[in-house]
Amino acid sequence: MIRLDSVSNKPGVLKNVAAEALDRRSVYDPWFLFALISLLGMGLIMVTSASLSFAEGIGTSSWYFALRHAVYLGSGFLLCLFAMTVPLAVWRALGITVLLSTIVLLAVLLIPGISREVNGSVRWLFLGPISIQVSELAKLAVIIYMAGYLVRKEKEVQTEAMGFLKPMGIVALISVLLILEPDFGATVVVVSTVMGMLFLGGVPLRNFILLLLMAILALGALSVASPYRLQRLTSFLDPWSDQFNSGYQLTQSLIAFGRGGWFGTGLGNSVQKLLYLPEPHTDFIFAVLAEELGLVGALSILFLFVLLVWRIFSLGKQAMHANNPFAGFLAYGIAFWFGLQAIINIGVNAGMLPTKGLTLPFMSYGGSSLMAGLLAAGILMRIQFELASRPENCRK
């Protein structure tokens, strides 16, 4: 404790004490916290609104999904708090281990009898009453590994072809495992995030363009490899031509947007969630939001995502300026992840992109998605803490 009488005649000491107190209060970015908490709060509200009728329709309690989402949210906050206590040096040291463990789990999903098929996919690993969507863990695992790789192999990435081809080989392996589930949406997010991180890592432009073309061709080949996937990719161009089959989800989503107008029909008054829009509390929660809160509500959510991603990129830039490249690349990767997934989900809901099975970060129902996102948020807050207090902990 500092005695006031001992420093009352030393204005410089008082000034330093006040500055240190202000620094402690400003460790965490208030705009980042505002965007994150707002999205989580709106997510809980919209999951509750969108799931009540759906839950009744499948013969369970009206509050079944809302209560489970609240439990996931609480568990996610615990993970966030846990991540805030883990030094960045630990994540950097565990990068390869985390990646290999995730690859093993993705491979285990494909073993008959271990995983369980849900809606034609084997994306979930069931451990008693707990189910884990491994693809959500894979997104974060790849980001942690790539952040460490770009620091370890900085010169090689910037000057040699193998420097950026080696991580793409690992991404190709993960992509194949994801496609076999199948989970094309997660594949797009993982590949795009790694490409973005490599670009910011200094891959020469000519090599990056070649790499980008290779990735596009590979994703294109994977997308047309199976008839159902090709149909989903092309049906969004004219969903009304087959509105009761391949275009059903999208047409119902567009109807929801149309009914919303400027200010919406009012919270809880969506018609499309009444068993017209399939599983409205997950992939198409944004359509329900647009119907109930209108264009104003939809734009507000877009603003929150833009604010969130902007603040994360700003954190990455701050880390780079502080000579903390691992922290910087980690923040950049998480920003790409959240931003890309939000863009794809909203684009799918609005009929601007082909239908993908991707949740809206921090808003859609889904324990694995929500908890992985909050774990990543905790890592971001750890970066903020180390930059503000002991930046040398995460220096190169």
N, C-alpha and C positions, 0 to 999 in steps of 0.2 A: 504494500500500500504506500502511496506517495503522500507525505505530509504537506498540506498546503502552506503551513507556516515556513517550511524549509525552502519553498520555491516562490513565495509571494513576491520576493524582490528580484526574481529572475524571470522576466517575461519570455526570454528565449526558451527556458525549460517548459513553461506553460504552453507555449506555442507548439513545441515538439510533442507534448503529451496529447494536446488536442488533435494534432495531425495524425498521431498513431491511432487514437480512438476513431477518427473518421475513416482511416484506412481499414480498420477492422470491420466497420459497418458496411464498407463498400466492396468487400471481398467478392460477393456474389452479384452478378449482373441483374439489376431489378427488372429490366425489360425482358430478359430471358425467362426469369421466374414468372413474370406476368403472363407471357405467352404460354408457357408450359402449364401453369395452374389453370388458366382460362380454358385451354384445350381439354385438359383433364376434367374440369367441371362440366363443360358442355358435352363432353363424351358421356359422362355418367347420366346427364339429363336426357340426352338423345337415345342412349341405349335403353333407358327405362321407357321412354315414350314409344320407341320403335318395336320393343320386344313384348309388350303386354299382350297384344292380340295374337302375336305369333305363338307365345307360350301357351295361351288358352287353346289355340288351334291344334297343338300337338299333345294336348291332354295333360299339361302340367300346371303348376301354380303360375298365376299371372306375373308374379314378382321373381320367378325363377332366375331369369337371365340378369335382371337388375341386381339382385342380391349377389349372384356369383361375380358380376362385374365389380361390385363394391369390394368383394373379398380379393379379387385380383388386384384392384387398385391399392388396397392396404398392403398386400404382399409386395407389390411393386415399389411402394414407398420404403418398405424395409430394405429391399434390394438397393434402392437409390441411396439410402443412408449407409448401407454397407459399402457401396462403391466409393462413397465420399471419404471413407476411412482408409482405403487401400492406396498406398503410394503409387504413382505412375511407374516407378521403377519396377514394381511387382508385375504390372500388366505387361510391361516391355519384356521382362524376363520370361513370362509365361506365354508369350505370343505364339510360338511354334507349338507348344504343348496344347494350348487351347484350340488351335487350328486342327491339329492331328486328331484330337478327341472328337471334334465336330465331324470330321470326315468319317471317322469310325462309326459314329452314331447315324450319319446319313446312310452308310453302307448297311448297318444293322436293320434299318427300316425296310430294306429290300429283301430281308430273309423271311420266307413264309413262316407264319405261325408266331412271329415275335411282334410285328406291328399289326394294326387292324385297319381294314379298308373303310374309309368314310367318304361318301359321295364320289366313289370311283378313284380316290387317291389314298396313298399310304404315307401321309405326311406326319402322323402323330405317333409318338412313342408312349405307350401306356404303362405307367408304373403304379399299379393298384388303382386308386381313385384319381391319380394325377396323370394328366396327358400333357406331353411336351411337343410342340411343333418345332422340330429341329432346325428347319430353315430359318426361323427367327434368330436362333443362336448363331447360325452360320453367318448371317450378315454382320453381326458384331465381331465374331471371331476373325473373319477375313479382314475387317478394318483394323483390328488390333495387330494382326500379323503384318499387314501391309505398311502400317505406320512404322513398325520396327524395321521392316525390310528396307524401306526408303531411306532410313537413317543409316543402316549398316552398309548399304550398297549404293550410296549416293552417287559416287563417281561412275560406277558401272552402269547405273540406270541412265545417266546423262550422256554417256559416251559409247556404250557398247550395246549391241542388239540383244545379247543374252541377258543384259540387265533388266530388260522389261519383258523378255519372252519367258523367262523362268517363272515369275509370278503368274503370268497368264496361263502357263501349263497347269499350275495348281488350281487356278480358277476354272480351267476347262474340265478338270477332274470333278470339282464340286458341281459344276453346271450339269455334267452328265448324270451325276447322282440325283440332282434336283429334278431333271427332266424325267428320269425313270420313276419318280414318285407318282404322278408328274406334278411339277410346280414351276410352270414357265414364268409366272410373275416374279417369283423370288430370284430366278435365274437372271432375268433382265436387271433387277435391282443390284444384284451382286456384281455382275459384269460391268454395268454402268458405273457403279461406285468405284471399282478398281481402276477403270479407265480414267475417271476423273482424278483419282489420287495420283496415278502415274503421270498425268498431264501436269498437275501441280508439282510433282516431284522432279520435273525438268526433262522429261523425255523429249528429244528433238522433234520438232514439228513434223518433219517428213516421215520420221519413224512412227510418230503418233498417228498420223493419217493412215499409214499402212496398217497399223495395229487396229485402228477403228474400223477400217474396211473389212479386215479379217473377222473382227467381232460381229459386225453386222451380217456378213455372209454366214457365219456359224449360227447365229441366232435365227437367221432366215431359214437355213437348212433344217434346224431343229423344229421350227414352227410349222413347216410343211411336211415333216416326217410322218405325222399322223393326221388322218382325215378330219377328226373332230377338232383338232387344234387349228387347222387351216380354216375350217368352217367358222370357228369363233373369231379368227382374225379378220375374216372378210364380211361377216354378217353385220358388223357395226356400220358399214358403208351404206346399207339400206336395210335396217332392221324391220321395216314395215312390210318388206316383201315376204317375210316368213315370221310374222309377229307372234304366232302361237307355238313356234318351235325354236329355231336358233336365235331369233331376234326377240324372244319373249322378255328376258330380263331387261334389255335395253329399252324396249318400247314402254314397259311399265315405269322405268326410271324417268324417261322423257315425259311421260304423262305427269309424274310427280313434279318435275320442274315446271311444267306448264301450269299446273294448278296453283303453284306457289305464288306466281305473280311477283309484285314488288315486295309486299310485306307478309306474305304467307297466309295460310288458313288458320294459324294459331297453334300454339304448342299443344300437342296431343290430338290434333284434329286431322291428321293425315288419313286419307282414304287408301292410298296405295299400300300402306303397311298392313292393311286388313287382309292378309293372305294373297294379295295380288303380286306384290314384289317379293320374290323368294328371299328368305332370311334377311329382312331389312335392317337388322341390328348389326350386321357384319360388313360385308363388302359394299352394300348400297345404303349405308347410313347417311351419306351425304345427300342422297336423293330425298330421303325422308326429311332431313333438315331443310332442304330447299323448298319442300312442299309446305312445311309448317312455319318456317321463318322467312321464306321468300328470298328474293334477290339480295335484300339488305343483310339478312342473316348469313347467306352463303358467302357474300363478299367479306363479311366480318371474319368468318373462319379463314378465308383465304389470306386476309390481312394478318391474322395471328400466325399462320404458317410462314408467311414471308418474314414477319418479325422474328420468329424463332430461328429460322435458317440464317437470316442476316446476322443475328447476334452470335450464332455458333461460328460462322465464317469470320466474324470480327474477332472472336476468341482465338481462332486458329492463326489469324494474322498477328495478333498480339503475342502469341507464343513464338511465332517465327522471329518477330522483332526482338524478343527477349532471348534469342538463341536457344530455343527449346523445340527443336524440330519434331521430336516424337510427339509431344503434346500438340503441336501444330497440325501434323498430318492426321492425328487421331481425331481432332476436332473437325478438320476438313472432311474426313471420311464419314463421320456421323452426320454432318450437315448434308452431304450428298445423299446419304441413306434416307433421312427424314424428308428431304426436299423431293427426291425422285419418287419415293413411295406415295407422298401426298399428291404430287402431280399426276401420277398414273391412276391412282384411285379416283380422284376428282374428274380426270379426263374420261375414265371409263363411265362414271356415273352420268356425265354430260354428253356421252355419245361421241366424244372426240378421239377416243382410243379404243382398240379392241378389248373385249372383256377379259380381265385377268382376276385371279383369286388373290387380291391383295387388300389388306385392311388399311383403313385410314389411321395413321399413327396417333396414338393417345386418345382416339375417339371410338373406334370400332370395338365391338365385343370380341374378346379373345385374350385369354390369359397369357399365352406365350408372347404375343405381339406387345401387349401392354407392359409386361414385366421386362422384356428385353429393351423396350424403349426407355423405361425408367432406370434400368441398369445403366444404359448409355448416358442418360441425363445425369446420373450420379457421377459418372466418370468425367463428364464435362464440368461439373461443379468442383470436382477434385482438381481439375486443371486450373480453374479459376483460383482455388485456394492456394495451390502451389506457386502460381505466378505472383499472387499478391503477398505471400509470406516467405516462401523459400524457393525462388525461381531456380536456384542452382540444383535442386533435386531432380529436375527433369531436363537439364541441359544435355547437349550432345556429348 
